């Protein structure tokens, strides 16, 4: 249980005769308050962005010495551990029973300094300062985070002749410096310069466009993992949580996924892998040598090669990316006259659709109760009160008889995906429904974002087939794949779907 301290500040007043004890109490008050703040609001550990980050490294000549760079840490009591200059520590195998793990430990020290004695009156003497310092040790004892901070550890083998940096920091071998267990102090905010954050944001945005194309259009599975990793880093950047504490680990994970993507492309997309641009991408991804020397030079190398890799992919997919982002000056939303003709059309909706001089191309088709179609489009109904299949042989208003199979559901929600979308353009969904069960309204979400409600007013007891149109606006159709969710507003009113066609204007 934490020790309970009552804090008392000095309160000066006229005639207050202070002693050395009063002044020392004043100092203890401020030291105690600072320790309380650090202990309560900051996790103990190394502050990696300050000075040289207290990194433990091999000596250049490859011996049993290690070098600890200058830096700053906080221990579990909230005390400051400042190492102003690099320190070299020797490892003596004779001090340990090998094989054994040894720890490089940093701990707090303080001692009186600046002693003075006044020869006029020898009763007046003492130390004018308390010097705060740190002690670096190499020990077989695992450190106690409440009192000490681990800077690294090494699994020493029998007959060890030299200690080296780990070739693979994620899986150090015996006699290699292991930095995986170094605690990182909790810090609020990001220490990246605004220009660095801007460069990173622009790079991530550029990456998202090419990996979206590779994942959703070219169907390269590993590209989806790279895309998700890119989005995650972008979210952390926006939240102000990316800086030198974690940027190397984040980018290292991204590069590892990119290398898996390269293998995926070379195995399953041979023609793509043989292009000049992909070769440039591969070289830039694989040329970075990641290690624990987290220097400014390494970050510049990562940013440069990642930018070059992304530009290579943008060049490779330039035409497809331009098609996704090109603007349209012609209004795409059909007129009410076109809507009315679509609703009562009894002819099948083919690859192309021409209505009142307007041309549309079909980009996708969801056929309810066709197992392959439902699986492809990830069609699902969840949390429903009731659901049932329906085979109907009904008429359109022109008297044409059509048979179709669909599904009715009450409550819950229905979700499905629409593919082959030309992004940033309106998408028209046309759903065949049994209009005898009209008079319903659904909330609509597209890729998790709220869209305008789907409204189906009225009904028809005689000519029951209708093709109900719904427009997903361009600003919500920002990806090649759209996940649509329909949630009935009235939980006791059933909704039915038989086929769903997706069109975009030509």
C-alpha positions in Angstrom: 0.0 0.0 0.0 1.4 3.4 -0.9 2.7 5.5 1.9 0.3 8.4 2.8 2.0 11.8 3.0 0.6 15.0 4.2 2.1 17.9 2.3 2.8 21.2 4.2 4.2 24.2 2.4 6.2 26.9 4.1 4.2 30.0 5.0 6.3 33.0 5.6 5.2 35.9 7.8 6.8 38.9 9.4 8.9 37.9 12.4 9.2 34.2 11.2 12.6 33.1 12.4 13.6 30.3 9.9 16.1 27.5 10.6 17.9 25.1 8.3 15.2 22.6 9.0 12.5 24.9 7.7 14.5 25.5 4.4 15.1 21.7 4.1 11.4 21.1 4.6 10.7 23.5 1.8 13.0 21.6 -0.5 11.5 18.2 0.5 8.0 19.6 -0.2 8.8 20.4 -3.9 10.8 17.2 -4.4 8.0 15.1 -2.9 5.3 16.8 -5.1 7.3 16.2 -8.2 7.8 12.6 -7.4 4.1 12.2 -6.7 3.2 13.7 -10.1 5.7 11.4 -11.9 4.7 8.3 -9.9 1.0 8.9 -10.4 0.8 10.2 -14.0 3.8 8.7 -15.8 4.6 5.0 -16.2 8.2 4.3 -15.0 10.8 3.7 -17.7 13.1 5.2 -20.2 12.2 8.5 -21.9 13.5 7.4 -25.3 13.2 10.7 -27.1 15.4 12.6 -24.6 19.1 12.9 -25.4 20.3 9.6 -26.8 17.7 7.4 -25.1 19.9 5.4 -22.7 20.6 2.8 -25.4 22.8 -0.1 -24.5 25.1 -1.0 -27.5 28.1 -3.1 -28.3 31.6 -1.5 -28.3 33.1 -1.0 -31.7 35.9 -3.4 -31.2 33.7 -6.3 -30.1 34.6 -7.2 -26.6 32.9 -7.7 -23.2 32.2 -4.0 -22.8 28.9 -2.3 -23.4 28.2 1.4 -23.8 25.2 3.1 -22.3 24.3 6.3 -24.1 23.3 9.5 -22.3 19.6 9.8 -21.5 16.8 10.2 -18.9 14.4 7.8 -17.2 11.9 7.8 -14.3 11.8 5.1 -11.6 8.8 3.6 -9.9 9.0 6.2 -7.1 8.9 9.1 -9.5 12.6 10.0 -9.2 14.5 11.4 -12.1 17.4 9.3 -13.4 19.6 11.5 -15.6 22.8 10.1 -17.2 24.4 13.2 -18.7 27.3 11.4 -20.5 27.8 7.9 -22.0 29.1 5.2 -19.7 31.1 2.1 -20.6 30.6 -0.9 -18.4 32.7 -4.1 -18.5 31.2 -7.5 -18.2 33.3 -9.9 -16.2 32.1 -13.5 -16.8 33.9 -14.6 -13.6 31.3 -12.7 -11.6 28.5 -15.0 -12.8 27.6 -18.7 -13.0 27.3 -19.1 -16.7 25.1 -19.7 -18.6 23.1 -16.9 -17.0 21.0 -13.8 -17.9 22.6 -10.5 -16.7 20.8 -7.2 -16.5 22.0 -3.6 -17.2 20.3 -1.6 -14.5 20.0 2.2 -13.8 19.2 3.4 -10.3 18.9 6.6 -8.4 21.6 8.0 -6.1 22.1 11.1 -4.1 24.9 12.4 -1.8 25.8 15.6 0.0 28.3 17.9 -1.8 30.0 21.3 -1.6 31.1 21.0 2.1 32.0 24.3 3.8 33.2 25.1 7.3 33.6 28.7 8.6 36.9 29.0 10.5 35.4 32.0 12.4 32.9 29.7 14.1 33.4 26.0 13.5 29.8 25.3 14.7 28.7 26.6 11.3 29.5 23.9 8.7 27.8 21.5 6.4 27.1 20.6 2.8 25.6 23.3 0.6 24.1 20.9 -2.0 22.6 17.5 -2.5 23.9 16.0 -5.7 21.5 13.8 -7.6 23.0 11.1 -9.7 22.6 7.6 -11.1 24.4 4.3 -10.8 24.8 1.8 -13.8 25.2 -1.8 -12.8 25.5 -5.2 -14.5 23.9 -7.8 -12.2 22.4 -11.2 -12.3 19.5 -9.9 -10.2 16.3 -9.0 -12.1 15.5 -5.3 -11.5 12.7 -4.1 -9.3 10.8 -1.4 -11.3 9.9 0.4 -8.1 13.6 1.2 -7.5 15.4 0.6 -10.8 15.0 0.7 -14.5 16.2 -2.0 -16.8 18.2 -0.8 -19.8 18.8 -4.2 -21.4 19.7 -7.8 -20.7 22.1 -10.4 -22.1 21.9 -14.2 -22.0 25.6 -15.0 -21.4 26.9 -18.4 -22.6 29.8 -20.3 -21.2 33.0 -19.2 -22.9 31.5 -15.9 -24.0 34.2 -13.7 -25.7 32.2 -10.8 -27.0 28.8 -9.1 -26.6 27.1 -7.8 -29.7 24.0 -5.9 -30.8 21.2 -8.3 -31.8 21.1 -9.1 -35.5 17.3 -9.5 -35.1 16.1 -7.3 -32.2 12.8 -9.3 -32.0 14.7 -12.6 -31.3 18.1 -11.9 -29.8 20.5 -14.9 -29.6 22.8 -15.7 -26.6 25.5 -13.0 -26.1 23.4 -10.5 -27.9 22.0 -7.4 -26.3 18.3 -7.8 -25.7 16.3 -4.6 -25.5 12.8 -6.1 -25.7 12.1 -5.7 -21.9 13.2 -2.0 -21.6 10.2 -0.2 -20.1 9.1 3.0 -21.8 8.0 5.9 -19.6 4.5 7.2 -20.1 4.4 10.5 -21.9 1.5 12.6 -23.0 1.5 14.1 -26.6 3.8 13.7 -29.5 7.4 15.0 -29.8 7.4 15.0 -33.6 8.0 18.3 -35.3 5.0 19.6 -37.3 6.8 19.2 -40.6 7.5 15.5 -39.8 3.9 14.9 -38.9 2.8 16.5 -42.1 5.2 14.4 -44.2 4.0 11.3 -42.5 0.4 12.1 -43.0 0.9 12.8 -46.7 2.8 9.5 -47.1 0.1 7.5 -45.4 -2.7 9.1 -47.5 -0.7 8.2 -50.6 -0.3 4.6 -49.4 -4.0 4.2 -48.6 -5.0 4.9 -52.2 -2.7 2.3 -53.8 -3.3 -0.4 -51.2 -7.0 0.1 -51.4 -6.8 -0.6 -55.1 -4.6 -3.7 -54.6 -6.8 -5.1 -51.9 -10.3 -4.3 -53.1 -9.9 -4.2 -56.9 -7.0 -6.6 -57.6 -8.1 -8.9 -54.6 -4.5 -9.3 -53.3 -5.2 -10.5 -49.7 -2.0 -9.3 -48.1 -2.6 -5.8 -49.5 -5.6 -5.6 -47.2 -3.3 -6.2 -44.1 -1.0 -3.5 -45.3 -3.9 -1.2 -45.8 -5.3 -1.8 -42.3 -1.8 -1.2 -40.8 -1.5 2.0 -42.8 -4.9 3.2 -41.5 -4.0 2.3 -37.9 -0.8 4.3 -38.1 -2.7 7.2 -39.6 -5.3 7.1 -36.7 -2.5 7.1 -34.1 -0.8 10.1 -35.9 -4.1 12.1 -35.9 -4.5 11.3 -32.2 -1.0 12.7 -31.5 0.4 9.3 -30.4 3.2 8.8 -32.9 6.8 10.0 -32.2 10.3 8.6 -31.7 9.0 6.3 -28.9 7.1 4.1 -31.3 7.6 5.2 -34.9 10.3 2.7 -35.6 8.3 -0.2 -34.3 5.2 0.9 -36.2 7.0 1.4 -39.5 8.9 -1.9 -38.8 5.6 -3.8 -38.6 4.4 -2.1 -41.8 7.5 -3.0 -43.7 7.2 -6.6 -42.5 3.7 -6.7 -43.9 4.9 -5.2 -47.1 7.6 -7.9 -47.5 4.8 -10.5 -47.0 2.8 -8.7 -49.7 5.8 -9.0 -52.1 5.9 -12.8 -51.5 2.1 -13.0 -52.1 2.4 -11.1 -55.4 5.4 -13.1 -56.6 3.5 -16.3 -55.9 0.0 -15.5 -57.1 0.3 -12.5 -59.4 3.4 -13.3 -61.5 2.6 -10.9 -64.3 2.4 -8.0 -61.8 5.6 -9.0 -60.0 7.5 -8.9 -63.3 6.8 -5.2 -63.9 9.6 -2.7 -63.6 7.6 -0.6 -61.1 7.0 -3.5 -58.8 10.7 -4.3 -58.9 11.4 -0.7 -57.8 8.8 -1.1 -55.0 10.4 -4.4 -53.9 13.9 -2.9 -53.8 12.9 0.1 -51.7 10.9 -2.1 -49.2 13.7 -4.6 -48.8 16.6 -2.2 -48.7 15.9 -0.8 -45.3 18.1 -2.4 -42.5 16.0 -2.1 -39.3 17.9 -2.2 -36.1 17.6 -0.8 -32.6 19.8 2.2 -33.4 16.8 4.5 -33.6 18.5 7.5 -35.1 17.3 10.4 -37.2 19.3 8.9 -40.1 17.3 5.6 -39.9 14.0 7.5 -39.9 15.0 9.5 -43.0 16.0 6.3 -44.7 12.6 4.7 -43.8 10.6 7.7 -45.0 12.6 8.1 -48.3 12.4 4.4 -49.3 8.7 4.2 -48.3 8.0 7.3 -50.4 9.8 5.8 -53.4 8.0 2.5 -53.0 4.6 4.2 -52.9 5.4 6.3 -55.9 6.4 3.2 -57.8 3.0 1.6 -57.1 1.2 4.8 -58.0 3.0 4.8 -61.3 2.1 1.2 -61.9 -1.6 1.8 -61.2 -1.8 5.4 -62.5 -4.6 4.8 -64.9 -6.8 2.9 -62.5 -6.3 5.5 -59.7 -7.2 8.3 -62.0 -10.4 6.6 -62.9 -11.3 6.3 -59.3 -10.8 10.0 -58.6 -11.9 11.7 -61.8 -14.7 14.3 -61.4 -18.0 14.4 -63.2 -19.6 17.5 -64.4 -22.9 15.9 -65.6 -25.5 15.4 -62.9 -25.7 11.7 -62.1 -28.9 11.5 -60.0 -31.8 10.4 -62.2 -34.9 12.5 -62.6 -38.2 11.5 -61.0 -39.4 10.3 -64.5 -36.5 7.9 -64.6 -37.2 6.7 -61.1 -40.9 6.0 -62.1 -39.9 4.0 -65.1 -37.3 1.9 -63.2 -39.9 1.1 -60.5 -42.3 -0.5 -62.9 -39.9 -2.1 -65.4 -40.7 -5.8 -65.9 -37.7 -6.5 -68.2 -34.6 -7.9 -66.6 -31.9 -5.4 -65.6 -29.0 -6.3 -67.8 -25.4 -5.2 -68.0 -26.5 -1.8 -69.4 -29.6 0.2 -68.7 -31.0 3.0 -70.8 -33.9 5.1 -69.5 -35.1 8.4 -71.0 -31.8 9.0 -72.7 -29.7 8.3 -69.7 -27.3 5.3 -69.8 -26.2 3.3 -66.8 -23.8 0.3 -66.4 -24.4 -2.5 -64.0 -21.5 -2.9 -61.6 -22.9 -5.7 -59.4 -25.8 -8.0 -58.8 -26.9 -9.7 -55.5 -29.3 -12.6 -56.1 -31.0 -13.6 -52.8 -31.1 -17.3 -52.0 -28.4 -17.9 -54.6 -25.8 -19.4 -52.2 -22.8 -18.4 -54.3 -24.1 -14.8 -54.7 -24.9 -14.4 -51.0 -21.5 -15.8 -49.9 -19.7 -13.5 -52.4 -21.5 -10.4 -51.1 -21.3 -11.4 -47.4 -25.1 -11.2 -47.2 -26.4 -11.6 -43.7 -29.4 -10.8 -41.5 -28.8 -10.4 -37.8 -30.8 -9.8 -34.6 -34.1 -10.3 -36.4 -37.4 -11.1 -34.7 -38.5 -13.2 -37.6 -37.2 -14.3 -41.0 -38.6 -16.4 -43.8 -38.1 -17.4 -47.4 -40.6 -16.5 -50.0 -41.1 -17.8 -53.6 -43.4 -15.4 -55.4 -45.0 -15.4 -58.9 -46.4 -11.9 -59.2 -47.2 -9.2 -61.8 -45.6 -5.9 -62.6 -48.0 -3.0 -63.4 -47.7 -3.8 -67.1 -49.2 -7.2 -66.4 -46.0 -9.2 -67.0 -45.7 -12.2 -64.7 -42.3 -12.8 -63.0 -41.3 -15.5 -60.5 -38.5 -14.8 -58.0 -37.2 -16.0 -54.6 -36.5 -13.6 -51.8 -36.3 -13.1 -48.0 -38.5 -11.3 -45.5 -37.2 -10.1 -42.2 -38.7 -8.3 -39.2 -36.5 -6.2 -36.9 -32.7 -6.5 -36.7 -30.7 -5.5 -39.8 -29.5 -6.8 -43.1 -26.0 -6.3 -44.5 -24.4 -7.0 -47.8 -21.4 -5.8 -49.9 -21.4 -4.2 -53.3 -18.3 -4.6 -55.5 -16.7 -3.0 -58.5 -17.6 0.5 -57.6 -16.0 3.4 -59.4 -15.2 5.4 -56.3 -16.4 9.0 -55.7 -19.4 8.6 -58.0 -23.1 8.0 -57.2 -24.3 4.4 -56.9 -27.9 3.4 -57.7 -29.2 0.4 -55.9 -32.3 -1.1 -57.4 -34.1 -3.7 -55.2 -36.9 -5.9 -56.4 -39.6 -6.0 -53.6 -43.0 -7.3 -53.0 -44.9 -4.0 -52.9 -47.9 -5.4 -51.1 -45.7 -5.1 -48.0 -44.7 -1.5 -48.6 -45.0 1.4 -46.2 -41.7 0.8 -44.5 -38.6 2.9 -43.8 -35.0 1.8 -43.1 -31.9 3.5 -41.7 -29.0 3.0 -44.1 -25.3 2.9 -43.3 -22.6 2.7 -46.0 -19.2 1.5 -44.7 -20.3 2.5 -41.3 -21.4 6.1 -42.2 -25.0 7.2 -42.0 -26.8 7.8 -45.3 -30.2 9.0 -46.1 -33.1 6.7 -45.1 -34.6 4.3 -47.5 -38.3 5.1 -47.8 -40.9 2.8 -49.4 -44.3 4.6 -49.1 -47.6 3.1 -50.3 -48.4 -0.4 -51.5 -50.1 -2.3 -54.3 -52.4 -5.3 -53.6 -52.8 -6.2 -57.3 -49.5 -5.5 -59.1 -47.1 -6.4 -56.4 -43.7 -6.3 -58.0 -41.7 -3.0 -57.8 -38.0 -2.2 -58.3 -37.2 0.3 -55.6 -34.3 2.7 -56.4 -31.9 4.2 -53.8 -28.9 6.5 -54.4 -25.7 6.2 -52.5 -24.1 9.7 -53.0 -20.6 10.0 -54.3 -19.2 11.3 -51.0 -20.2 8.0 -49.3 -19.1 5.8 -52.3 -15.4 6.5 -51.6 -14.2 2.8 -51.8 -14.3 0.1 -54.5 -16.4 -2.1 -52.1 -19.4 -0.7 -50.2 -20.8 -2.4 -47.1 -24.5 -1.5 -46.9 -26.6 -2.0 -43.8 -30.5 -1.7 -43.8 -32.1 -1.4 -40.4 -36.0 -1.1 -40.3 -37.1 1.8 -38.2 -40.3 0.1 -37.2 -39.2 -3.2 -35.6 -42.7 -4.8 -36.2 -42.7 -4.1 -39.9 -41.1 -6.7 -42.2 -38.8 -5.8 -45.1 -38.3 -7.9 -48.2 -35.6 -8.2 -50.8 -35.5 -10.4 -53.9 -32.7 -9.1 -56.1 -30.4 -6.1 -55.7 -28.8 -4.5 -58.8 -26.1 -1.8 -58.6 -25.6 0.7 -61.4 -23.5 3.8 -62.1 -24.1 6.4 -64.8 -22.0 6.0 -67.9 
